[in-house]
Amino acid sequence: MTRLPCSVRNPLSLPPPFVVIEGIDNVRTIGTFARSPSVNIKPALIYRGGDPMKITERGKNQLRELGITTVIDLRSDRDPDLVLGIKDVQWVSVPQEEKSAEDPLKTTEKLRGYETDPLQAFVAAYTGVLKGAGPVFELFFAHLRDKPTEPVLVQCSAGKNRTGIAIALLLMILGVNDEDIIDDYALSSIGLQAALPMLVAKFQNRSQAYRENHKGLMNFLSAKAETMRATLAVVREQFGGAENYLTTHTSLGITDIENIRRNLLTS
């Protein structure tokens, strides 16, 4: 197994696959999976995490030590004026949609769904992401196809929703066992633990709706195994599986997917 640089081993004693990039929450890599011994993914190539805008100077050095030269932002509503500003690191995203003001009534309704039936709320939200985020996911998969030796950090706001779906799609086409994919997603509950008070405050400062429905907000910020288990079923039942999803919702073809497998898997 490739050893990580000392400065990026987790000081909070979180187990692998967590690593530290100071200022970015919920950072970890993918590599080995207990229930998938025949799936050998090249280590230290794919990293996942949350919003990088609070990265510190030490974090920038840690990013460079990991060899990461590309950060792929899976969000479609990021402020287009934001600049990551890390020398020799490219921050890639799709053209950003104009951000409209948050509708308090819709937010209240959304949180009520997460309060009363969080699983169904996540299924609806993640199904919507899968339907609309193909061009965003394509950025990630195109990197894996075209730059297989260049480590990449894929991220969204917390590193669990769009990032969790993108990583799940990848692990599915690589042949990783469902339970390993589910466990990998649920690790965000650990990875976001320290950041949770800040995330709660961020949302509560955004609108009164978040202040009035703490339970709904906490469920929204969760990463439970049952959520990913249901999402894998959605990918198969509504989109024909991960491979079919990628060939119908992105410009990737079967040959591209085969190349990604060849690039990432070892015998």
N, C-alpha and C positions, 0 to 999 in steps of 0.2 A: 504493500500500500504506500502511495506517495505521502510523505510527511509534510504537513503544513509548516510554514515558517513560524518560529516561536512567537512572534508578535501577533499572530492571528489565531492562536489557540485561545479558547474561551476562558477568560479569567473568572467567570461565575461558575466554573466546573460543570457547565452543561455538556452532556456527552456528544460525541460525534453523531450526526454530521454538522453540528453547529460550529461556526467560526466567527471571528470578530472582525468587523470593519467598523471602527468607532464612528458613531453617528448614524448608522443604518441599523434598523431593528430587524430581527428575525432572519438573520443571514445564515444560510447553511449550504452545503454542497450535496450532490447526489453521487452515489458510488455503488456500494454493496447493499443487498437486501436479503434478510434472513430466509425468506421463503422462496427466493429466486436464485438459488446457487448457480444455475446454468447461465444466468444473465450477468455477464461481466462488463460493466460500463467503465470506460476509461476514467480514472479519478482526476480530480482537480481541474475539470474543464467547465463544469456548469455550476453556477452559484445562483441562489435565489434570495430575495430580500425585499425590504420595504423601501419607502421613499428615501432617496439619497441626498435630499437637499440640506440635511443637517450634518452631513459628513464633516468630520474634523480634519485638521491637517494630518494628524496621526492616522486617521481612517484613510486618507488619500494615499499615504505611504503603504498602508496595509493592502489597499486595493492593488497598488503597483507590485507589491511583493507577491501577490497571488497571480500576477501576470495578466490581470484583467485590463483589456484595452477597449472593450465595448460594454456599455450598459444599455440594455433594451428596456424602455419604459412601455408597459402594456396599457397604460391609461390612454383614454381618448379625449379626456377633458382637462388635461394639464394646462396650466397657464402657459401660453406659447412664448411669453417673454422670459420664462425662467431659463437660466443658464447654469449648468453644473460646474463648469469652470475648473476641470481637472486636466492638467496638461497631458496630452497624448492619449486621452480617454475620450472616445466618441459616445455621445448620449443620443441614442436612436429612438425615434417615435414616429407614429403616423401623423399626418397633418391634423392639428388639433381642432376639435369642434368648438364653436362658440359656446361659452359656459353661460347658461341662463340662471336666473335667480332661483333659489330653491323654493319650491311651493310648500308652505307650512302644512297645508291640508294633505298633500301627497306624502310628506314626510311622516305626519301623524299616522296616516293609513299604513305606510310601510312598517313603521315601528310596531303598530298594533299587530300586524301579521307576524313579525318576529317574536312578539310577546306571546301570542296565543298558539301559533303553530310554526315554530321556527324552521322545522324541516321543510315544510311546504313552501315557506317564504324563500329559503335558500334554493330549493329546486326551481322555483319560478325565476329567481334572479339569475342563477347560473345558466338556466336554459336560454334566457335572454342574452346573456353574455356570449354563449356559444353561437347563437343565431347572428349576432352582430359584430363579433370581434375577430372574424377570420383574417382580415387584413392586418390586424395587430399581431395575432399569433404568427402570421407568416413571417414577420420580421425575425422572430426567434428561430423558427425552423429553417429559414433561409441562411441564417448565420451558421447553424449546425451543419448545413449542407455545404456551404461555401468556405467556411473558415474553421475547419474541424480541429485545428491545433491551437486556436486562440481562445483562451478562457473568456467566458462571458458571464455577466451578472444580469439576470432577468428580474424585473421588479414592477410592483404597482404601489399602492399607497401603504399597505401593511404587509405585503408579501404573502397573502393567503387566498385572495379571491381570484382575480385574473391570473396571478402567478400560479396559484394552486391548480387552476384548470389547465394552464399551459403545460405545467410539469406532469400532470396526470395524463394528458394526451401523449406527451413524449414517452412516459414510462409504459403506456399501453402499447405503442407501436414497437417498443423495444422488448416486449414480452414479459414485463414484470408482473408478478402475481398481484391480484386485486388487493389482497390484505396488506401487502407491502405499500401499495399506492395509497391506500386508506390511512395507514399508520404514518406515512410520510406527510400527508396533508395535516393530520392531527397534531404533528409536532409544532405547528404554528401556535397552538395553545401554550406551549412552553416558551417558544421563541418570542412571543408578544407579552409574556407575563410582566416583565419589568416595564414595558412601554404602556401597559394598559391604563394607568392613571392619566398619562399624558394624552392618550387617544380619547379617553372619555371626556376629558376637559376640552379637547379640540372640538369634538362634536357638540358638547353642551354649549360652548361659546358660539357655535354656528347658528343655533336657533332654539327657541323655547321648547319645541317638540321633543328634542333630545333630552332636555332637562326634565320633562314631565313623564318620560317613559324610560326609566333606568333599566328595567328588566328587558324591554325590547332592545335597547341599545347594547346591553351586555350580550344578549343572544346574537345580535348582529355582528359583534366583534369576536364571537366564538369560532372555533374550528374543530367541530366534533366529527368523529369517525362516521357517524350515520349520514352526515352531509355528503361526504365524498362517496360513500357507498351508493347513495341515491343518484349522485351525479354520474358515476360510471354506468349505472343503468340507463340514465337519460342518453348518454353518448351512444350506447348500443341500440336502444329501442327507438330513439327519435332521429339519430343521425347515422345509423348503420355501422357504428364502431369508429374508433379513432382514425384509422386509415381512410375510411370513406369520408369522414368529416373533413379531413385535411385536403382530400382531392376534390371535394365539392364546395368548400368554403374558403379555400385559398387557391392560388395558382399552382400549387405543388402537384406533381404527378406521382405515379407509382415509382418511377425511377428515382425521383428525388427522395422519397421515403426510404427506398432501398439504400441509397447513398448515405443517408443519415444513419441508418443502422450500421453500415460498414464503417462509417467514420467514428462511431461511438462505442461499438462493441468489440471486445477482444475474445479470442478463442480460449 
